[in-house]
Amino acid sequence: MSKNISEKTLQDLEFSTVLQHVSEYCISGLGKEKVLEITPIDKKQLLFKELRLVDEYLTSFESDNRIPNHGFDNITESVKRLAIENSFIETDAFLKIATTSLTVNELIKFFKKFKIQFPTFFEISQEIEFTTLIDDEIKKIIDISGEVKNNASIVLKQLRKDINNVRGKIGASFTSALSKAIGAGYLDDIKETVVDNQRVLAVSAMHRRKVAGSLLGSSKSGNIVYIAPQATLSYSREYQNLIYEEKQEIVKILRALAETIRPSVFLIKEYINFLIHIDCVGAKAKYAQEMNAILPKISNKKKIFFKNAYHPILWKKIKNKKYIQFHKV
């Protein structure tokens, strides 16, 4: 809290209400939280810097060089988990981290390209390391849909090849058993159905002992029994084993990816803080635009001159007030 402004004064000025209004212009939850934590700035250099940032953002509204997207997901919990040795995070969390890195890199490039128009933004962006390593390493392993790529490891590539082969065998073996059962007249009219995500033969109850396989259930009437063909079952067990091995290999791959990204955890935290800062500045600029606010001239004199000035909350009330004009009859 500023040494020169008391809590009572801030309450009288409805400072917290103003912050609430500003926070509504944020595009992220973390940005809103940060705005609501704002206290008056008592350091001249920092104050001028923040005012310049808001002014630069405000001027971008009327420029062809609009500040690029700076929206981001809240990845703080994922980054905390990533920081733990031997840990890993899910693929969607990795992708959000990659997107955050890409967003910051694009902003760094933008402010460098237009540093004449955005000198203060350029200044703060130069404090952030530009690197494509995070995004590159993640995209090398995980595709845009959140799936670990086949070529993420030789083992995974072979497992998925085997899984596809077994899937084919399951389909072929079921089709063969279905054809034989139809030919023998063992099936009900519906022929087949699905039980526990598994294709089964709909066998007439009187023929249940004539069809080799595992009984997985029956109809409410008891006239139909659901049987998984024996040949299909053996392939299904092999399939489940392969799926388990695939999951284990994916975890292994994600652990290795986490190990690669872990040294960049501090940088990722800087990325988050950078984006939160821009979100807060953007919210202030949008709020200023709504009120037609201007950058004040600040001097060392202990005098304040207000010309056509309004308290933000009063201005908002005046703006929203409806006037009714009465005519004399």
C-alpha positions, -999 to +999 in steps of 0.1 A: +000+000+000+011+035-008+026+055+022+007+086+011-028+072+006-047+058+036-072+029+034-100+053+044-092+075+014-092+046-010-126+036+004-140+071+000-127+071-036-144+037-042-110+025-055-120-011-052-152-005-073-130+011-101-108-019-100-138-042-103-149-023-134-114-025-149-112-062-142-142-068-164-121-060-194-095-087-187-095-117-210-081-141-184-090-151-149-054-145-137-056-110-152-088-102-133-072-114-100-042-092-106-062-061-114-082-066-082-049-067-062-037-033-076-026-007-051-016+029-058+019+031-072+043+052-050+074+049-072+076+077-098+095+056-124+072+026-122+041+049-123+053+066-155+061+032-170+027+018-163+010+050-177+031+048-209+021+011-214-016+019-211-012+049-234+006+027-260-020+000-258-048+027-261-032+042-293-031+007-308-069+007-311-067+033-339-036+018-356-032-008-383-006-025-359-030-038-333-014-057-304-017-094-312-037-120-293-024-123-257-050-146-243-038-176-224-049-206-203-043-208-166-014-233-166-001-225-131-010-259-116+005-278-146+037-258-142+039-267-105+035-304-113+060-301-141+086-287-117+085-319-095+113-343-103+102-375-122+067-361-127+047-357-159+016-339-171-011-348-195-009-340-232-035-312-231-015-295-204+017-297-225-002-282-255-014-253-233+022-246-223+033-248-259+006-223-269+016-199-241+052-201-252+042-194-288+020-165-278+048-148-259+073-154-287+049-138-312+045-108-289+082-104-285+086-104-323+058-080-327+071-054-302+106-057-317+092-050-352+071-020-340+093-007-313+089+029-325+052+027-319+054+006-287+088+016-270+077+007-235+062-026-245+094-033-264+114-025-233+095-050-211+094-076-238+132-076-241+134-087-204+118-121-216+139-147-232+128-156-268+131-193-274+112-218-296+126-248-276+095-253-255+070-252-284+093-272-307+099-300-282+063-304-273+050-303-309+076-329-318+059-354-294+023-343-293+000-335-323-026-307-323-054-331-313-035-340-281-024-375-292+012-386-287+027-391-322+035-426-335+071-416-341+075-403-305+094-436-299+102-468-318+084-489-292+052-468-295+053-470-333+055-508-332+029-512-305+004-491-325+011-512-356+005-544-335-027-529-321-040-521-356-032-556-367-050-572-338-080-549-343-082-563-379-080-598-366-108-592-340-130-578-368-122-607-392-127-634-365-161-619-354-173-617-390-163-653-395-181-665-364-211-644-373-214-659-408-211-695-394-238-688-367-261-672-393-256-702-416-264-726-388-295-707-378-283-701-342-290-663-341-319-642-333-332-617-358-310-589-345-279-611-352-255-590-331-252-562-305-227-546-282-221-555-246-195-537-225-181-521-256-176-555-272-194-569-302-213-601-294-236-626-311-273-625-303-278-662-300-312-678-295-312-693-260-320-728-273-287-728-292-264-713-266-244-745-261-237-748-298-217-715-301-182-715-286-174-684-267-180-665-235-216-657-223-217-620-215-254-615-207-290-621-219-321-602-229-348-593-203-370-621-216-342-646-215-348-656-251-315-643-263-280-648-249-251-626-258-219-645-267-184-633-275-169-658-300-140-678-287-116-667-315-125-631-309-119-634-272-083-646-276-076-616-299-094-593-274-071-603-246-041-597-268-056-563-277-061-553-240-025-563-232-012-541-261-034-512-250-019-514-215+016-515-230+008-485-251-004-465-221+028-474-202+050-463-232+031-430-234+037-423-197+074-431-203+075-406-233+057-379-213+081-383-184+110-378-208+093-348-224+088-333-189+125-339-182+133-319-213+110-290-205+116-289-167+147-266-169+124-240-186+099-239-157+111-206-144+109-191-179+073-204-183+064-187-151+079-155-165+058-160-196+026-163-175+035-131-155+043-113-188+009-122-202-009-113-170+008-079-171-003-073-207-038-084-198-040-059-170-026-031-192-051-040-219-080-039-194-070-004-182-067+008-218-102-006-227-116+010-196-099+043-206-113+040-241-148+036-228-145+067-207-126+088-233-099+091-207-066+108-215-030+105-201-026+131-173+003+154-172+022+148-140+046+173-124+064+178-091+041+205-080+017+197-053-013+210-072-040+192-091-059+209-119-090+190-131-106+203-163-139+187-174-130+158-152-153+131-137-148+104-111-150+072-132-179+058-113-199+091-115-191+093-152-204+058-157-237+067-139-241+099-160-235+080-192-261+053-184-287+078-171-318+081-193-333+115-198-370+121-206-379+153-223-414+167-215-432+190-240-457+216-230-492+209-244 
